[in-house]
Amino acid sequence: MSLAELFHQETGPLTRELLRQPGRFGLGQVPADLRPDAVTDMVCGFCATGCGLRVHLQDGQAVNLTPTTDYPVNLGMACPKGWEALRVLDSPERAAVPLLRDAQGRQRPVDWDTALTQFVRRFQAIQQEHGPEAVAFLSTGQMVTEELAFLGALAKFGMGMRHGDGNTRQCMASAVTAYKESFGFDAPPYTYADLEESDVIVLVGSNLCIAHPILWERVMRNRHQPQIIVVDPRMTETAMNATLHVRPKPKSDLALFYGIARILIETGRVDREFIAASTRDFEAFAEFTAEFSEERVVEETGVDADVLHRMADMICPGQRVSFWWTMGVNQSHQGVRTAQALINLALMTGSIGRPGTGANSITGQCNAMGSRLFSNTTALPGGHDFRNPRHRQKIADILGIDVKRIPEDSGLPYHRILEEILRGRIRGLWVVCTNPAHSWINQMQCRDILDRLDFLVVQDMYHTTETARLAHLVLPAAGWGEKDGTFINSERRVGVVRQVRRAPGQALSDFRIFRLIAQRWGCADLFSSWTSPAAVFEILKRCTQGQPCDITGIGTYDDLEAAGGIQWPAPEASGRPERERRLYTDGRFFHDDRRARFVWARPEPLPERPGGRFPLLLMTGRGSAAQWHTQTRTRQSSVLRRLALRDSVVEVSPTDAAALNIATGDQIEVISQRGRVRARAVLTHAVRPGEVFMPMHDEGVNRLTYAAFDPHSSQPAYKACAVRIARMT
Ligand code: SF4
């Protein structure tokens, strides 16, 4: 029995029950007894698909929602998380008052004045004693763009911090680096309509069916009867629906794609005209791929030769081929080069800039794309470069600050910030809207590191997250639906979110908290024009002028709502925005010579290979469409809880299970060098002998994972570590 079958068995009756309830899951219907008197359209606050939701209001407060039928992203559809987006806001776990740890180690309610005084006093004391670099922040792809821009500017330009990073490092840093190196800017090419235009859809490390279910629905709307290639070591729900399921050994996909490239080159099935006009370094790349003989690729990947050739036949030029990837590529010790191997295939076959094509990274969090461009962590606002003096001066002029306040590099990435805490050089940490004590790789080490801080502040909607429980100070924050701002989805579409209900208790919007901190810190004069999210949106628009992500042509939030979101670029005087738009239609990229680059490198071995006492390879991934990351929000909904599996599970191949006398339903232990967790065994051919799989949402999974990182993107490699399993005695 696979996880998919188990999921269906456990949740099927509830799904059927919900579907029978008119107004609950029926499109465009609202229960009559609620009598809404107004509606407002906004985008969902869970995933980067960025679906439009129509929120129904009664006396100005949200009473229900339905998917927006004419929003170009979801066309009237929503997944269970979207349907439950309002319900997860009502929870006894909501942080409603500031909490301060007392001398006995207990978190006690305090008023905002005390909380802010402590925040400033403790962080400033650390900076005075150990230098401004001794305090850092960890941000998020879950806040609205205006707030994450405010956090980055306040921390780095106002409070003098040098180091800050986002939880986006965990999900798409590899795609960012790949795009920057290959295209000259972090600019994904596609629009979701490409899913409906392709003849061939190549999904790599992406369980689209459950991770991005609305995008899978867009695939199902494709009238060209597309061939679907799924590249994944595991038989996922998506792979079950593929025309061709290619199952390489875990993390051998780089060799696979170089092998496909070699076949296409040697058989002359490349787009010479596009390569000559729009790219650089193809000949050297072609020479490199000659190393990847059929025998070598079969040996390294475990993929049969006829499957290699079938895949090459399907993606050759002349077809509308689109390549899509998610965490199976990004969360790898060679994520950047693997993403670029897909980009190389798109470039050499001319599969870019035309309908139904593209080398397309699908992001995870609702505002990952906003974070990439505006969070002031890896790039200055508008995708500018910290190291470029002209860029620093431009941003300083727009913000009206002394350019000396802007650091000359982006500071340390996430894992290096944690290392510096371990070394005692960073002693204060401000964690906003993320939960590293659950989600960071090698969790027990992460918790040990967080425990060493002199002062840990967590600003969050919920006081019960694993990280909030460790905090010296918890600042209660409003959530999605309780504040205004914008998100940018995977296809570069800027969408609006609105305040449609009041935050509980004394919780404030993150924006309001940043303003209060700026005042208390003594740097409010730097942010005198940052009076509201709408005002900051105007500032951010000016930061993008002349950049590939120029959005100076976008008007107000109302304009965004009326347009159904607007994809960047949208420069001033560009006229009425198109509903759907892709990049590189003219074959010109963002490097100075306007050519894309072929980028490659030799595959590296797994950082932690199975063997000895740990003979199995653990893969992790999405569990169900009803679960979101650490489940901080989704576990607040009884519907979503019932649509997810009840307890931790691990998929085991029947061969491995037989050797250990394990049956489906047995409680077993999964053990790595770093920790152990209990889980229910699910025997299935979805994983092969030597491999096991666990959903990423369970709190214990990252006790097992091994902290390896892509050397170019610093993204953690969550998808492969060595474990053993054993029956509970
Ligand atoms: S697919 Fe993503 S954006 Fe759409 S409703 Fe579900 S969680 Fe929200």
Boltz pocket constraint, residues with backbone or C-beta under 6 A from the ligand:
constraints:
  - pocket:
      binder: B
      contacts: [[A, 44], [A, 45], [A, 46], [A, 47], [A, 48], [A, 49], [A, 50], [A, 51], [A, 74], [A, 77], [A, 78], [A, 79], [A, 80], [A, 81], [A, 82], [A, 83], [A, 211], [A, 212], [A, 213], [A, 214]]
      max_distance: 6.0
